[in-house]
Amino acid sequence: MILSALYQGRTRTPARTSSASRPTTLELIEPLYKKAPHLTLYTPLCKVRDVLMGCNYLVSTNGRRLSSVVAYGDDSIELTWSVPERAETLRNLIVQVKNRVPTLTFLPVMETGRTKWNEELSLQVLGRCFRAIYEGPKPGPVSVPAGLRILTVDPEKDLPTLADLMNSAYPSLPRFIDAERLAVAARAPSYYADGWFFLCDETLARPIGAAVCGYCGETDEGFIDWVQVLPRFRGRGLGVILAREAIRRLAAAGCITVSGSLDAPFAVGELYADCGFGQFRQWSILGQPAVARAPVSGATA
Ligand SMILES: CC(C)(COP(=O)(O)OP(=O)(O)OC[C@H]1O[C@@H](n2cnc3c(N)ncnc32)[C@H](O)[C@@H]1OP(=O)(O)O)[C@@H](O)C(=O)NCCC(=O)NCCS
């Protein structure tokens, strides 16, 4: 049985007239996400919850089980999700959204099996992301080369230094983050104080790398958000040290996930595979050709 229905997100129906008796689609997604966090969403659920709450949804259910979901706003699809055998249904839901929202700008889509979504929907691939889950053993202490030290970020005084380091790690991009934005992240429910740390060079008396990790209590998920090493210190194994230390600091979580880019120059999938991440799932950010749009920043790590 396929039931296709339009569900309103919670922020659009403050009176909750219908949602009192019927769960919102976000509430239906949450238990699924808890069972298989690495198979759903290209970024942790807690980071996109507010966006999803403001979305409309088209969903397909297989009896009582949710099998495909499209969450969309006024001009973009924010999320698609499907169990592999329902890829065809998901494609039909996307077409329905395109009919409802003619000004659609981009569509994040999880690749399902071998389906070439971009070809079937006449869309371009704007970016490819991965999402993976840590499968390695419980990590022990991480050995750090002499002269380097790991220090936890103090959000009271270190945020400008952290912002500078993060910006310097992407010399080809314009400044993309500042201390104010980091302060907002440090107040978010997913902020995990132990997960923000520097790799410091004691001789230079300054950080040369950093990691930012979060934790979502509702899904018991620890996630690696950012790992950076300054350009001139790369290729010496420091990225792996930061990733291992992040895993160690997140080890108490029910699962540890990471998402990131598969496109050069930020293709970091191999680094995480080397560190014990597996079950890689690929997402593609799809967009309509020849439409002016803001750069896609789908990858979180
Ligand atoms: C990604 C990054 C942290 C790696 O730092 P690093 O200190 O050079 O990493 P390591 O020396 O530990 O590299 C270990 C392995 O990771 C992989 N790797 C590292 N950087 C990579 C890149 N840019 N592309 C593909 N693979 C990469 C390689 O497999 C490498 O193994 P090898 O040395 O045997 O080839 C660093 O390049 C960086 O800060 N990049 C910009 C920020 C970024 O993209 N961060 C990741 C997402 S937040």
The ligand as an ORCA input file, in Angstrom:
! r2SCAN-3c Opt
* xyz 0 1
  C      41.884     17.188      5.604
  C      43.062     17.632      6.445
  C      42.627     17.862      7.890
  C      44.107     16.522      6.404
  O      45.178     16.932      7.209
  P      46.602     16.235      7.070
  O      47.373     16.544      8.302
  O      47.246     16.559      5.784
  O      46.178     14.705      7.038
  P      47.119     13.453      7.213
  O      48.540     13.813      6.943
  O      46.827     12.843      8.552
  O      46.550     12.534      6.049
  C      46.187     11.232      6.287
  C      45.446     10.653      5.076
  O      44.263     11.391      4.804
  C      44.022     11.402      3.405
  N      43.937     12.809      3.028
  C      44.387     13.865      3.688
  N      44.056     14.999      3.061
  C      43.366     14.646      1.972
  C      42.766     15.343      0.913
  N      42.753     16.683      0.852
  N      42.155     14.656     -0.045
  C      42.132     13.311     -0.007
  N      42.691     12.584      0.971
  C      43.299     13.250      1.943
  C      45.137     10.691      2.749
  O      44.672      9.364      2.548
  C      46.231     10.693      3.771
  O      46.973      9.546      3.692
  P      48.420      9.584      2.938
  O      49.210     10.636      3.656
  O      48.915      8.209      3.122
  O      48.141      9.968      1.517
  C      43.724     18.908      5.852
  O      44.025     18.667      4.496
  C      42.833     20.128      5.940
  O      42.826     20.803      6.961
  N      42.112     20.427      4.848
  C      41.232     21.588      4.801
  C      40.082     21.425      5.742
  C      39.277     20.195      5.431
  O      38.947     19.889      4.298
  N      38.953     19.467      6.494
  C      38.200     18.277      6.417
  C      36.745     18.570      6.489
  S      36.289     19.531      7.888
*
